C-alpha cells in the first residue's frame, strides 16, 4: 500500500489540507487537496474515518479500501501535495467498486479544475 513517507502523520498537516486545500465530495467521500507547488517532497495521503461510519471493523475496512485507492491513483496528485480523504457515514454501505467510482469522479473534478476552494 502506501509507504511510511507517503502518509500524513501530523495533525497540523491534516488541518492545513482541510482548511486551505480544495475540496470535492461525491457519494460518501470528501477529498481535500492542498497542492504545494515547487516542493520536492512526496505527495502524502491521510484518511479521516470517524466512529459515525461504523464500528472498528467497518472503519478499518473503509480505511484499507481508501488507502488502496490512493495507492492506485498516487501519480494523479502533484508532487508535494497533501491529500486528506474523509469518509462520510454512507461510505460504510458502499462496495469497493462504488467507492472506486466515487474516488475517480472526485479526481476527474480536480483535473477539470472545478473544485471549490477554501
C-alpha positions as CSV (number, residue, x, y, z in Angstrom):
1,X,0.0,0.0,0.0
2,X,1.3,3.5,0.8
3,X,4.9,3.7,2.2
4,X,5.5,5.4,5.5
5,X,6.7,8.6,3.8
6,X,3.6,8.8,1.7
7,X,1.2,9.0,4.6
8,X,0.3,12.0,6.8
9,X,1.5,11.7,10.4
10,X,1.0,15.2,11.9
11,X,-2.4,16.7,12.8
12,X,-1.1,20.1,11.5
13,X,-0.9,18.6,8.0
14,X,-4.4,17.3,8.2
15,X,-5.6,20.7,9.4
16,X,-3.7,22.5,6.7
17,X,-5.2,20.4,3.9
18,X,-8.7,20.7,5.3
19,X,-8.5,24.5,5.9
20,X,-6.5,25.6,2.9
21,X,-7.0,22.8,0.4
22,X,-9.5,22.5,-2.4
23,X,-12.5,20.2,-1.6
24,X,-14.7,17.9,-3.6
25,X,-17.3,15.5,-2.3
26,X,-19.0,12.6,-4.0
27,X,-21.0,9.6,-2.7
28,X,-19.8,9.3,0.8
29,X,-16.3,10.7,0.3
30,X,-14.8,14.1,0.7
31,X,-11.3,14.8,-0.6
32,X,-9.3,17.8,0.4
33,X,-6.1,18.5,-1.6
34,X,-3.5,21.2,-0.7
35,X,-1.2,21.5,-3.7
36,X,2.2,22.8,-2.7
37,X,3.8,23.6,-6.0
38,X,7.6,23.6,-6.2
39,X,8.0,21.2,-3.3
40,X,10.4,18.2,-3.8
41,X,8.6,16.2,-1.1
42,X,6.5,13.2,-2.0
43,X,2.7,13.5,-2.0
44,X,1.3,12.5,1.3
45,X,-2.2,11.0,2.0
46,X,-4.3,10.8,5.1
47,X,-7.7,9.4,6.0
48,X,-10.4,10.5,8.4
49,X,-12.9,7.7,9.1
50,X,-14.9,8.6,12.3
51,X,-17.0,6.4,14.5
52,X,-20.1,7.7,12.7
53,X,-19.0,5.5,9.8
54,X,-19.4,2.3,11.9
55,X,-17.7,0.1,14.3
56,X,-13.9,-0.7,14.3
57,X,-14.1,-3.5,11.7
58,X,-16.1,-1.3,9.3
59,X,-13.9,1.7,9.8
60,X,-10.7,-0.3,9.2
61,X,-12.2,-1.9,6.1
62,X,-13.1,1.5,4.7
63,X,-9.7,2.9,5.5
64,X,-8.0,0.0,3.8
65,X,-10.1,0.5,0.7
66,X,-9.3,4.2,0.7
67,X,-5.6,3.5,1.2
68,X,-5.7,1.1,-1.8
69,X,-7.4,3.7,-4.0
70,X,-4.8,6.4,-3.0
71,X,-2.0,4.0,-3.9
72,X,-3.5,3.2,-7.3
73,X,-4.0,6.9,-8.1
74,X,-0.9,8.3,-6.4
75,X,0.5,9.6,-9.7
76,X,-2.6,11.8,-10.2
77,X,-1.5,14.2,-7.5
78,X,1.1,16.9,-7.9
79,X,4.3,16.3,-6.1
80,X,4.3,17.7,-2.6
81,X,0.6,17.7,-2.3
82,X,-1.2,16.8,0.9
83,X,-4.4,14.8,0.3
84,X,-7.0,14.1,3.0
85,X,-9.8,11.7,2.2
86,X,-12.7,11.8,4.7
87,X,-15.3,9.0,4.7
88,X,-18.9,10.0,5.5
89,X,-21.2,7.5,7.2
90,X,-22.7,6.4,3.9
91,X,-19.3,5.1,2.8
92,X,-19.8,2.1,5.1
93,X,-22.6,0.8,2.9
94,X,-20.7,1.2,-0.4
95,X,-18.9,-1.6,-2.2
96,X,-15.3,-1.2,-3.2
97,X,-16.4,-0.6,-6.8
98,X,-18.8,2.2,-5.7
99,X,-16.0,3.8,-3.6
100,X,-13.6,3.5,-6.5
101,X,-16.1,5.1,-8.9
102,X,-16.7,8.0,-6.4
103,X,-12.9,8.4,-5.9
104,X,-12.3,8.5,-9.6
105,X,-15.1,11.0,-10.1
106,X,-13.6,13.3,-7.5
107,X,-10.2,13.1,-9.2
108,X,-11.9,14.0,-12.5
109,X,-13.3,17.1,-10.9
110,X,-9.9,18.1,-9.7
111,X,-8.4,17.6,-13.2
112,X,-11.1,19.7,-14.7
113,X,-10.5,22.5,-12.2
114,X,-14.0,22.6,-10.7
115,X,-13.5,22.0,-7.0
116,X,-14.5,24.7,-4.5
117,X,-11.6,26.4,-2.8
118,X,-11.4,27.4,0.8
